């Protein structure tokens, strides 16, 4: 491997002390006061690169059961008007397996500014080689119906924001509008980061092609416009061939796509997927996540990464 994506924004908190944007996650502080102080030098000493993985993105808080937890997380407790709301008025996304997730409204420029300040801070405080974004998207296709979205969707399109019929022109307008809001954020964020940190890379974990409309995440456009240096579509399935072919049809020529693979499926599946990506000329891949990768490392080194892997984002360096 040549790059480590270090989780820095977790469950509405950051893992490091002294942030001016978010409090430090107490579980991280209890283990090591500042894990980044030793982790980043350790990564670089091994010839690898480190990007700040902003795991939660617009997601602002996680709780097992929102009906039993009065908090929406530190940011939304202070700014409840920035809460993303679904079309039924529910202020969080419920996941049967994982619980409830609150999100900043991805449309609101005030939400954009909070994340921008946070990501600038990460590059100012620590020797990261770049920012690896995540969850720069709407929680689901039923979001967001907050007051800001209702007001500005009507202002921008002339339509009242409602529950639109599947496949209707109104629904297509809403899909386009949501994509435009996130693309505006990416345009602004890219300009800010590249202006301050011209050597830093900006990458992102992104959804598979079939989820682009539902999440409002038009990442092929982000690549085409140069807002991203590379995208990592999360292809967490046994058969990735169809999704890979669709991505190759949709992205601009020469775009850096590092396909996201799930190590939890085992070494046999992972090896087959890597062989397929090499066969179709993919520039690289990423592997989710360290907890699944660690027990597979001997087999990965033996069967998958027999030689040092050089990242096209960092061509002058190499690592294993």
C-alpha positions in Angstrom: 0.0 0.0 0.0 1.1 3.6 -0.6 -1.5 5.7 1.1 -3.3 5.5 4.5 -6.6 7.3 4.9 -6.7 8.4 8.6 -10.2 8.9 10.1 -10.2 12.4 11.5 -13.9 13.3 11.6 -16.0 10.8 13.4 -19.6 10.8 14.7 -19.7 14.6 14.9 -16.3 15.0 16.5 -12.6 15.1 15.6 -9.9 12.7 16.8 -7.4 15.4 17.6 -7.3 18.0 20.4 -7.6 21.8 20.1 -10.0 22.0 17.2 -11.8 25.4 16.8 -14.6 23.7 14.9 -15.5 20.4 16.6 -14.7 18.9 20.1 -12.4 16.0 20.3 -14.1 12.5 20.4 -13.8 11.4 24.0 -13.1 7.8 23.0 -10.0 8.9 21.0 -8.8 11.2 23.8 -9.1 8.4 26.3 -6.8 6.1 24.3 -4.1 8.6 23.1 -4.3 12.4 23.7 -3.2 13.1 20.1 -2.7 10.0 18.0 -1.8 12.1 14.9 1.4 13.3 16.6 3.0 9.9 16.2 0.8 8.2 13.6 1.6 10.6 10.7 5.4 10.5 11.2 5.1 6.7 11.4 3.3 6.6 8.1 5.7 8.9 6.3 8.8 7.1 7.7 7.5 4.0 5.9 7.4 5.7 2.6 3.6 6.0 2.5 1.3 9.1 2.3 -1.4 10.1 4.7 -4.7 11.8 3.9 -7.2 13.0 6.4 -10.3 10.8 5.9 -13.2 13.0 6.8 -15.5 10.0 7.4 -18.7 11.8 8.4 -18.7 14.7 6.0 -22.0 16.4 6.3 -23.2 13.8 8.8 -23.1 15.6 12.1 -24.0 13.0 14.7 -24.7 9.3 15.3 -26.8 7.8 18.0 -28.2 4.3 18.4 -31.7 5.6 19.0 -32.6 9.3 18.4 -35.8 8.9 20.4 -33.8 8.3 23.5 -31.0 10.8 22.9 -31.9 14.5 23.0 -28.6 15.6 21.3 -28.1 16.2 17.6 -24.4 16.5 18.1 -22.2 19.5 19.0 -22.7 21.4 15.7 -26.5 20.9 15.3 -27.1 21.5 19.0 -25.6 24.9 18.5 -27.2 25.4 15.0 -30.4 23.4 14.9 -31.5 25.4 11.8 -28.8 23.6 9.8 -30.4 20.2 10.4 -31.2 18.2 7.2 -34.9 17.1 7.3 -36.6 14.5 5.2 -39.9 15.1 3.3 -41.9 13.7 6.2 -40.2 16.1 8.6 -37.9 13.6 10.3 -34.6 15.3 11.2 -32.4 12.2 10.9 -31.8 9.2 8.8 -32.7 5.9 10.4 -30.6 2.8 9.5 -32.0 -0.5 10.7 -28.5 -1.9 11.4 -26.6 1.1 12.7 -29.1 3.5 14.2 -29.8 7.1 13.6 -27.7 9.7 11.8 -28.2 13.5 11.8 -26.8 15.5 9.0 -26.0 19.1 8.2 -28.2 20.4 5.4 -25.9 19.7 2.4 -27.5 22.7 0.5 -26.9 25.4 3.0 -23.8 27.6 2.5 -23.4 27.8 6.3 -23.0 24.0 6.4 -20.4 24.4 3.6 -18.5 26.9 5.6 -18.3 24.8 8.7 -16.8 21.9 6.8 -14.4 24.1 4.9 -13.1 25.6 8.1 -12.7 22.1 9.5 -10.7 20.8 6.5 -8.5 23.8 6.3 -7.8 23.4 10.0 -6.7 19.7 9.5 -4.1 20.7 6.9 -2.9 23.7 9.0 -2.5 21.6 12.2 -1.0 18.4 10.8 1.3 17.1 8.1 -1.3 15.5 5.9 -0.6 15.0 2.2 -4.3 15.7 1.4 -7.9 15.5 2.4 -10.0 12.4 1.6 -13.6 13.4 1.7 -16.6 11.2 2.5 -20.3 11.6 2.9 -20.4 14.7 0.7 -23.9 13.8 -0.2 -27.5 13.9 0.9 -28.5 11.2 3.4 -31.1 9.8 1.1 -33.3 10.7 -1.9 -35.9 11.9 0.6 -33.6 14.8 1.8 -33.5 17.7 2.2 -36.8 19.5 3.0 -35.6 22.0 5.6 -36.7 25.6 5.5 -33.5 26.7 3.6 -34.1 24.1 0.9 -37.8 24.9 0.5 -37.1 28.6 0.2 -34.1 28.3 -2.2 -35.5 25.5 -4.4 -38.6 27.7 -5.0 -36.4 30.8 -5.6 -34.2 28.9 -8.1 -36.7 26.8 -9.9 -40.1 28.4 -9.4 -41.4 25.1 -8.0 -42.7 24.5 -4.5 -40.7 21.7 -2.9 -42.9 18.7 -2.4 -43.2 15.0 -2.8 -42.7 14.6 -6.5 -43.9 11.7 -8.6 -41.2 9.2 -9.6 -39.8 10.0 -13.1 -41.7 13.4 -13.3 -40.1 16.5 -14.6 -40.4 18.0 -11.1 -38.4 15.2 -9.6 -35.7 15.5 -12.3 -35.5 19.2 -11.5 -35.1 18.4 -7.8 -32.4 15.9 -8.6 -30.5 18.5 -10.7 -30.9 21.1 -8.0 -29.5 19.0 -5.3 -26.5 18.1 -7.5 -25.9 21.7 -8.1 -25.8 22.5 -4.4 -23.1 19.9 -3.7 -21.1 20.8 -6.8 -21.1 24.4 -5.6 -19.7 23.2 -2.3 -17.0 21.2 -4.1 -16.1 24.2 -6.3 -15.7 26.5 -3.3 -13.9 23.9 -1.1 -11.4 23.0 -3.9 -10.6 26.7 -4.5 -10.0 27.3 -0.8 -7.8 24.3 -0.3 -5.8 24.6 -3.4 -5.3 28.3 -2.8 -3.9 27.7 0.7 -2.3 24.3 0.2 -1.3 23.9 -3.4 0.6 20.6 -2.9 -2.2 18.9 -1.0 -4.4 16.4 -2.8 -8.2 16.4 -2.7 -9.8 13.0 -3.0 -13.2 11.5 -2.1 -14.9 8.3 -1.3 -18.0 8.4 -3.5 -21.2 6.3 -4.2 -21.5 3.8 -7.0 -23.1 5.0 -10.3 -26.6 3.7 -9.4 -26.7 5.9 -6.3 -25.5 9.2 -7.8 -29.0 10.7 -8.3 -30.4 9.5 -5.0 -27.5 11.0 -3.0 -27.1 14.1 -5.2 -23.5 13.3 -5.6 -22.4 14.2 -9.1 -18.8 13.2 -8.6 -18.1 12.6 -12.3 -18.6 16.3 -12.8 -16.4 17.1 -9.8 -13.6 15.1 -11.6 -14.3 16.7 -15.0 -14.1 20.2 -13.5 -10.9 19.5 -11.6 -12.5 19.8 -8.1 -11.1 16.4 -7.2 -7.8 14.8 -7.9 -9.2 11.3 -7.5 -12.4 9.5 -6.7 -12.9 6.2 -4.8 -16.3 4.7 -5.8 -17.3 2.3 -3.0 -18.0 -0.9 -4.8 -18.6 -3.1 -1.8 -20.1 -6.1 -3.6 -18.8 -9.5 -4.8 -19.2 -8.7 -8.5 -17.9 -5.3 -9.4 -17.5 -5.7 -13.2 -20.7 -4.0 -14.2 -20.2 -1.0 -12.0 -16.6 -0.7 -13.2 -17.7 -0.7 -16.8 -20.4 1.9 -16.0 -17.9 4.2 -14.3 -15.4 3.9 -17.1 -18.2 5.0 -19.5 -19.1 8.0 -17.3 -15.8 9.5 -16.2 -13.6 11.8 -18.3 -10.6 10.2 -20.0 -7.6 10.1 -17.8 -9.5 10.6 -14.5 -7.9 9.0 -11.5 -10.4 6.3 -10.2 -9.2 4.3 -7.3 -11.9 1.7 -6.9 -13.0 1.0 -3.4 -13.0 -2.7 -2.5 -14.3 -4.4 0.7 -11.6 -6.6 2.4 -14.4 -8.1 4.6 -15.3 -10.3 1.7 -12.1 -12.3 2.1 -8.8 -12.6 0.2 -10.2 -14.8 -2.6 -12.8 -12.2 -3.6 -10.4 -9.3 -3.1 -7.7 -11.0 -5.3 -10.2 -11.6 -8.1 -11.4 -8.0 -8.0 -7.9 -6.6 -8.1 -7.0 -8.9 -11.1 -10.2 -7.6 -12.9 -9.2 -4.0 -12.2 -5.8 -4.5 -13.6 -7.2 -6.2 -16.7 -9.4 -3.2 -17.5 -6.6 -0.7 -16.9 -7.7 0.8 -13.6 -5.1 3.2 -12.2 -5.6 1.9 -8.7 -7.8 0.7 -5.9 -8.4 1.4 -2.2 -9.4 -1.2 0.4 -12.0 -0.8 3.2 -11.1 -1.0 6.0 -8.1 -1.5 8.4 -10.0 -3.9 10.7 -10.7 -6.2 7.8 -7.3 -5.6 6.1 -5.1 -6.4 9.0 -5.7 -10.2 9.2 -5.3 -10.4 5.4 -2.0 -8.5 5.2 0.2 -11.6 4.7 -2.0 -12.9 1.9 -2.3 -9.5 0.3 1.5 -9.1 0.2 1.8 -12.7 -1.2 -1.0 -12.7 -3.7 -2.0 -9.1 -4.5 0.7 -6.6 -3.9 4.0 -8.4 -4.6 5.8 -5.3 -5.7 5.8 -1.7 -4.4 2.8 0.2 -5.5 3.3 3.8 -6.8 0.4 6.2 -6.5 -0.2 8.4 -9.6 -1.1 11.2 -7.2 2.4 11.0 -5.7 4.5 9.8 -8.7 7.9 10.8 -7.2 7.5 8.5 -4.3 6.6 4.9 -3.7 5.6 2.6 -0.9 4.4 -0.9 -0.2 
